[in-house]
Amino acid sequence: MTQTAPSRIPLVDYLVLDPEPHLVAQECTNCGARYFDHRDACAGCFEDEFSPVDVPPTGEVTAFTIVSYAPPGVDAPFVGAIVDCGGTPVRANLRDVEPTPEQVTLGMKVALTTYSLGTDSAGTEAIGFGFAPA
Amino acid sequence: MASGDVWILGITMTKFGKRPETDTVGLAAEATRGALKDAGVSMRDVGVLAAGNLMGGGALGQQLQKQVGQTGIPVYNVANACATGATALRTAIMAIKAGEVDMGLAVGVEKLSGAGLLGVRGPRAQSDTWQPEGRQGAIMGLDGRVNTDNMPGTFAQIGMEYGHKYGGVSFELFARISEKNHGHSTLNPLAAYNKAMSKEQIMSDVMIAYPNTRPMCSANCDGAAAAVVVSDEKLKTLSDDQRKRAIRVAASVLTTDPYEVGCQVLPNVNTLTKNAAKQAYETAGVSPEDLDLVELHDCFATAELVHYDNLMLCDEGNAVDFFESGAPHRDGRLPVNVSGGLQSKGHPIAATGIANIWEICHHLRGEAGDRQIQGAKVGLAHVIGLGSACGVHILEKAAA
């Protein structure tokens, strides 16, 4: 029996961990609309061909909220934000910043970051993502 | 009156709030019988029933018929998020416009007291190894890990996004919008809450999702509203009293959100509301300046701000100035949410889209008592259901 290195799995399949963690959108080859889910067709132009594109790992906060009540297993308060990554809006939490209106501001520059969400019984580590002040 | 018009003949809303003494069907029956009485007609006259309810299982219409009158008419059970009531009303209006019936009834009802945070799904099935699931291959729930699914947080971001685009927003500004609506509700005996709240009280209350504190969130409560609508031809056969109190539906519009960049990342509640408003103003032949009052979907204080702009009550980007001018206060140039709005009157989801039309009709009929907007002739009612659906109705006082 051979030992393998502990493996990792991303929280969502649009988070790609190697070689450096980054987000990958599905881009409509006809109109350029970008999505983060498995598609049947494009909501904008109705065509059904997509190609994966890397999303820039840095961006600007265009909206945020500081949520006081979290579901089980999630620490509160946490910051939910929309980050404009070079024209592609991304949904995420902000990390490594105090969750207060004094520290989180509209327009702040942020960069993608990853963190451990724990390990399952097979030894696989789950990796989440967020954005931290750049 | 032009041929083809549809009129609201009777309309009512129940007391909103905690209604433990009755069930969903009972509340719907109370509103239905109230609307029929207000219209001066019976279930025998009604040709179609549209029944709106979101949380109750999908067969409200038939359950309601069993309590108030089984006449064999078609029933449409309607669900369209927070636009359910407006959609039910529009279903009855469309049946009349299609020429299938000359009278219809729409009802919306919800039992929502103590429902807590809306928008959050239940826990996933447990496994001891990570299993990617769904359209994003998620290995665990994303609520709280990739932004929030809850409504206060979602609409908080919608208000903040407006601030990022146009500037001028602050926690205090949103709290003052809420202060206005809580103040308005003191004159509304049917509101779930009738207490004025100061800006300071609102800001120091429990923070739900910054910048929305608890009183800045729509109040989950029980309630129902119902309306009887009739064709032009039918109205002509009715009594003077019925005709005098009839309110013309000058526009009834329903839209969904067209694809735009980012609309599947943060719901876009703006474009579909602008589209609905534009279509409604054109259909009704009125402009925002002609409106005497507006009931808009202030599900959160942060939402009310963006809808000043979306409904074109102000120039693009000027919602903050519009509020600061005092215009949306009940003694202002264009009173908004004189009922107290969803934050204080309450938001029994499926009832809201008819209850806000009741509020407008109440003023157009001159029956609003202490909170009457004097001389009101034209009003607009707006709802939005996240996902999204937007209903806009423009109502006009009868010419005679």
Interface residues (C-beta under 8 A of the other chain):
Chain A: I9 P10 L11 V12 D13 Y14 A33 R34 Y35 F36 D37 H38 C42 A43 G44 V61 T62 A63 F64 T65 I66 V67 S68 Y69 A70 P71 P72 G73 V74 A76 F78 G80 A81 I82 G87 P89 V90 R91 A92 N93 P101 L106 G107 L117 D120 S121 A122 T124 A126 G128 F129
Chain B: L117 V120 P123 D128 T129 W130 P132 R135 Q136 G137 A138 I139 M140 G141 L142 D143 G144 R145 V146 N147 T148 N150 P152 G153 T154 A156 Q157 I158 M160 E161 G163 H164 F171 V206 M207 I208 A209 Y210 P211 N212 Y259 V261 G262 Q264 V265 L266
